[in-house]
């Protein structure tokens, strides 16, 4: 009992009040500067978040569709295709496409995956062509395309699905487009 100290009540946080022995309320101001700093930091964070949302509000993903799909080269094990994509910018400001990552599905089956790495500027309310090459396996692709093409010359359904990396935007913008095309009539052999 020699080292016993009287119990002290825990100090309340954020400028709370405490009752004195007479019953009068005593305001504790010790945490008021910390509360002001915390409130200012929260306000600053909300303002930054609001300005970021205003920058991105109304920003629509570019519309990407298949412009040309042509077979360029057939080898023993693989073939090379030239893919031209038309990217449309529905926004009222220019967009710089840093890259496109896309998949092409033909009649519901995955045909190929492609990537672009060349930056392309899409003018406001305008469009631009993006040219890429994809390589596919000869046996699986030709067999699949022959089975898909029940009627020679009839168009095939395609789906172009992927994402666009745009300069100044932290996250990818996704696109998904469906359409129809016809297979090339001649195959260049090298």
C-alpha positions as a Markdown table, in Angstrom:
| # | Residue | x | y | z |
|---|---|---|---|---|
| 1 | Unk | 0.0 | 0.0 | 0.0 |
| 2 | Unk | 3.0 | 2.3 | 0.0 |
| 3 | Unk | 3.1 | 2.8 | -3.8 |
| 4 | Unk | -0.6 | 3.2 | -4.4 |
| 5 | Unk | -1.6 | 6.2 | -6.4 |
| 6 | Unk | -5.1 | 7.4 | -6.5 |
| 7 | Unk | -6.9 | 6.3 | -9.7 |
| 8 | Unk | -7.1 | 9.0 | -12.3 |
| 9 | Unk | -10.0 | 9.0 | -14.7 |
| 10 | Unk | -9.2 | 8.5 | -18.4 |
| 11 | Unk | -8.9 | 11.7 | -20.3 |
| 12 | Unk | -11.7 | 12.1 | -22.8 |
| 13 | Unk | -10.9 | 12.7 | -26.4 |
| 14 | Unk | -11.9 | 15.4 | -28.9 |
| 15 | Unk | -12.7 | 18.2 | -26.4 |
| 16 | Unk | -15.3 | 16.4 | -24.3 |
| 17 | Unk | -16.6 | 17.7 | -21.0 |
| 18 | Unk | -16.1 | 16.4 | -17.5 |
| 19 | Unk | -18.1 | 17.1 | -14.3 |
| 20 | Unk | -16.4 | 18.7 | -11.4 |
| 21 | Unk | -17.3 | 17.7 | -7.8 |
| 22 | Unk | -19.6 | 20.6 | -7.6 |
| 23 | Unk | -21.6 | 19.3 | -10.6 |
| 24 | Unk | -20.5 | 22.1 | -13.0 |
| 25 | Unk | -19.3 | 21.1 | -16.4 |
| 26 | Unk | -15.7 | 21.7 | -17.2 |
| 27 | Unk | -14.7 | 21.8 | -20.9 |
| 28 | Unk | -11.5 | 20.0 | -21.8 |
| 29 | Unk | -9.7 | 21.9 | -24.5 |
| 30 | Unk | -6.5 | 19.8 | -24.7 |
| 31 | Unk | -7.5 | 17.9 | -27.9 |
| 32 | Unk | -9.0 | 20.8 | -29.7 |
| 33 | Unk | -5.9 | 21.5 | -31.9 |
| 34 | Unk | -5.7 | 17.8 | -32.9 |
| 35 | Unk | -9.4 | 17.9 | -33.8 |
| 36 | Unk | -9.0 | 20.9 | -36.0 |
| 37 | Unk | -6.0 | 19.3 | -37.8 |
| 38 | Unk | -8.0 | 16.1 | -38.4 |
| 39 | Unk | -11.0 | 18.0 | -39.6 |
| 40 | Unk | -8.9 | 20.0 | -42.0 |
| 41 | Unk | -7.2 | 16.9 | -43.4 |
| 42 | Unk | -10.6 | 15.2 | -43.9 |
| 43 | Unk | -11.9 | 18.3 | -45.7 |
| 44 | Unk | -8.8 | 18.4 | -47.9 |
| 45 | Unk | -9.2 | 14.7 | -48.7 |
| 46 | Unk | -12.8 | 15.2 | -49.7 |
| 47 | Unk | -12.0 | 18.2 | -51.9 |
| 48 | Unk | -9.3 | 16.2 | -53.7 |
| 49 | Unk | -11.7 | 13.3 | -54.2 |
| 50 | Unk | -14.3 | 15.6 | -55.5 |
| 51 | Unk | -12.0 | 17.3 | -58.0 |
| 52 | Unk | -10.8 | 13.8 | -59.2 |
| 53 | Unk | -14.4 | 12.8 | -59.7 |
| 54 | Unk | -15.2 | 16.0 | -61.6 |
| 55 | Unk | -12.2 | 15.3 | -63.9 |
| 56 | Unk | -13.6 | 11.9 | -64.7 |
| 57 | Unk | -17.3 | 12.6 | -64.6 |
| 58 | Unk | -18.8 | 12.3 | -68.0 |
| 59 | Unk | -15.7 | 10.6 | -69.4 |
| 60 | Unk | -17.0 | 7.8 | -71.6 |
| 61 | Unk | -14.9 | 4.8 | -72.7 |
| 62 | Unk | -13.8 | 4.9 | -76.4 |
| 63 | Unk | -15.9 | 2.8 | -78.7 |
| 64 | Unk | -13.7 | 0.3 | -80.5 |
| 65 | Unk | -14.8 | -1.9 | -83.4 |
| 66 | Unk | -13.3 | -4.1 | -86.0 |
| 67 | Unk | -12.5 | -2.2 | -89.2 |
| 68 | Unk | -10.4 | -4.8 | -91.1 |
| 69 | Unk | -9.3 | -8.4 | -90.4 |
| 70 | Unk | -7.1 | -9.7 | -93.1 |
| 71 | Unk | -4.9 | -12.8 | -93.3 |
| 72 | Unk | -1.4 | -11.7 | -94.2 |
| 73 | Unk | 0.7 | -14.8 | -94.0 |
| 74 | Unk | 0.2 | -18.5 | -93.6 |
| 75 | Unk | 3.0 | -20.7 | -92.3 |
| 76 | Unk | 3.2 | -24.4 | -91.4 |
| 77 | Unk | 2.3 | -23.8 | -87.8 |
| 78 | Unk | 0.8 | -20.4 | -87.5 |
| 79 | Unk | -0.7 | -17.5 | -89.4 |
| 80 | Unk | -0.4 | -13.8 | -89.1 |
| 81 | Unk | -3.4 | -11.5 | -89.3 |
| 82 | Unk | -3.5 | -7.8 | -89.7 |
| 83 | Unk | -6.2 | -6.2 | -87.5 |
| 84 | Unk | -7.3 | -2.7 | -87.9 |
| 85 | Unk | -9.5 | -1.3 | -85.2 |
| 86 | Unk | -11.5 | 1.9 | -85.4 |
| 87 | Unk | -11.5 | 3.8 | -82.1 |
| 88 | Unk | -14.1 | 6.5 | -81.6 |
| 89 | Unk | -13.9 | 9.2 | -78.9 |
| 90 | Unk | -17.5 | 10.2 | -77.7 |
| 91 | Unk | -16.0 | 12.8 | -75.4 |
| 92 | Unk | -15.7 | 16.5 | -75.9 |
| 93 | Unk | -11.9 | 16.4 | -75.3 |
| 94 | Unk | -9.0 | 14.6 | -76.9 |
| 95 | Unk | -8.0 | 11.3 | -75.5 |
| 96 | Unk | -4.6 | 9.7 | -75.8 |
| 97 | Unk | -4.8 | 5.9 | -76.0 |
| 98 | Unk | -1.7 | 4.5 | -74.5 |
| 99 | Unk | -2.6 | 0.8 | -75.3 |
| 100 | Unk | -5.5 | -1.5 | -76.1 |
| 101 | Unk | -5.8 | -5.0 | -74.8 |
| 102 | Unk | -8.5 | -6.9 | -76.6 |
| 103 | Unk | -10.0 | -10.3 | -77.5 |
| 104 | Unk | -11.8 | -11.3 | -80.7 |
| 105 | Unk | -14.6 | -13.8 | -80.5 |
| 106 | Unk | -16.1 | -15.3 | -83.6 |
| 107 | Unk | -19.5 | -16.9 | -83.4 |
| 108 | Unk | -19.0 | -17.1 | -79.6 |
| 109 | Unk | -15.6 | -18.8 | -79.7 |
| 110 | Unk | -12.4 | -17.1 | -78.8 |
| 111 | Unk | -10.4 | -16.4 | -81.9 |
| 112 | Unk | -7.4 | -14.4 | -80.7 |
| 113 | Unk | -6.0 | -11.9 | -78.3 |
| 114 | Unk | -4.2 | -8.7 | -79.3 |
| 115 | Unk | -2.3 | -5.9 | -77.7 |
| 116 | Unk | -1.2 | -2.5 | -78.9 |
| 117 | Unk | 1.5 | -0.4 | -77.4 |
| 118 | Unk | 1.7 | 2.6 | -79.7 |
| 119 | Unk | 0.1 | 5.8 | -78.4 |
| 120 | Unk | -2.8 | 7.2 | -80.6 |
| 121 | Unk | -4.5 | 10.5 | -80.1 |
| 122 | Unk | -8.3 | 10.3 | -80.5 |
| 123 | Unk | -9.6 | 13.8 | -81.4 |
| 124 | Unk | -12.6 | 15.1 | -79.5 |
| 125 | Unk | -15.8 | 13.6 | -81.0 |
| 126 | Unk | -13.7 | 11.9 | -83.6 |
| 127 | Unk | -12.0 | 8.6 | -84.4 |
| 128 | Unk | -8.7 | 7.1 | -85.5 |
| 129 | Unk | -7.5 | 3.8 | -86.9 |
| 130 | Unk | -5.3 | 1.5 | -84.8 |
| 131 | Unk | -3.4 | -1.2 | -86.7 |
| 132 | Unk | -2.1 | -4.3 | -85.0 |
| 133 | Unk | -1.0 | -7.8 | -85.9 |
| 134 | Unk | -2.1 | -11.1 | -84.2 |
| 135 | Unk | -0.7 | -14.5 | -84.6 |
| 136 | Unk | -2.9 | -17.7 | -84.3 |
| 137 | Unk | -2.2 | -21.4 | -84.5 |
| 138 | Unk | -2.8 | -22.7 | -88.0 |
| 139 | Unk | -4.5 | -26.0 | -87.2 |
| 140 | Unk | -6.9 | -24.8 | -84.5 |
| 141 | Unk | -7.8 | -21.5 | -86.2 |
| 142 | Unk | -8.5 | -22.8 | -89.7 |
| 143 | Unk | -10.4 | -25.8 | -88.4 |
| 144 | Unk | -12.5 | -23.5 | -86.2 |
| 145 | Unk | -13.2 | -21.0 | -88.9 |
| 146 | Unk | -14.2 | -23.8 | -91.4 |
| 147 | Unk | -16.6 | -25.2 | -88.9 |
| 148 | Unk | -18.0 | -21.8 | -88.1 |
| 149 | Unk | -18.6 | -20.9 | -91.8 |
| 150 | Unk | -21.5 | -23.2 | -92.6 |
| 151 | Unk | -22.4 | -21.2 | -95.7 |
| 152 | Unk | -19.5 | -19.9 | -97.8 |
| 153 | Unk | -19.6 | -16.1 | -98.2 |
| 154 | Unk | -22.1 | -15.7 | -95.3 |
| 155 | Unk | -21.0 | -13.1 | -92.7 |
| 156 | Unk | -19.8 | -14.2 | -89.3 |
| 157 | Unk | -20.7 | -12.6 | -85.9 |
| 158 | Unk | -17.8 | -11.2 | -83.9 |
| 159 | Unk | -17.4 | -9.7 | -80.5 |
| 160 | Unk | -14.5 | -7.4 | -79.7 |
| 161 | Unk | -14.0 | -7.1 | -75.9 |
| 162 | Unk | -11.2 | -5.4 | -74.0 |
| 163 | Unk | -9.8 | -2.4 | -72.2 |
| 164 | Unk | -8.2 | 0.9 | -73.2 |
| 165 | Unk | -5.4 | 2.6 | -71.2 |
| 166 | Unk | -5.9 | 6.3 | -71.5 |
| 167 | Unk | -3.4 | 9.0 | -70.5 |
| 168 | Unk | -4.4 | 10.8 | -67.4 |
| 169 | Unk | -6.8 | 8.1 | -66.3 |
| 170 | Unk | -5.7 | 5.8 | -63.5 |
| 171 | Unk | -7.8 | 2.8 | -64.4 |
| 172 | Unk | -8.6 | 1.1 | -67.8 |
| 173 | Unk | -11.7 | 1.9 | -69.7 |
| 174 | Unk | -13.6 | -1.2 | -70.9 |
| 175 | Unk | -15.3 | -1.7 | -74.2 |
| 176 | Unk | -17.4 | -4.4 | -75.7 |
| 177 | Unk | -18.6 | -4.3 | -79.3 |
| 178 | Unk | -20.5 | -6.8 | -81.5 |
| 179 | Unk | -20.7 | -6.9 | -85.3 |
| 180 | Unk | -20.5 | -9.0 | -88.4 |
| 181 | Unk | -17.7 | -9.6 | -91.0 |
| 182 | Unk | -16.8 | -11.9 | -93.9 |
| 183 | Unk | -13.8 | -14.1 | -94.1 |
| 184 | Unk | -11.1 | -13.1 | -96.7 |
| 185 | Unk | -11.6 | -14.8 | -100.1 |
| 186 | Unk | -7.9 | -15.3 | -100.8 |
| 187 | Unk | -5.1 | -16.6 | -98.6 |
| 188 | Unk | -1.5 | -15.4 | -99.4 |
| 189 | Unk | 1.0 | -18.2 | -99.0 |
| 190 | Unk | 4.7 | -17.4 | -98.5 |
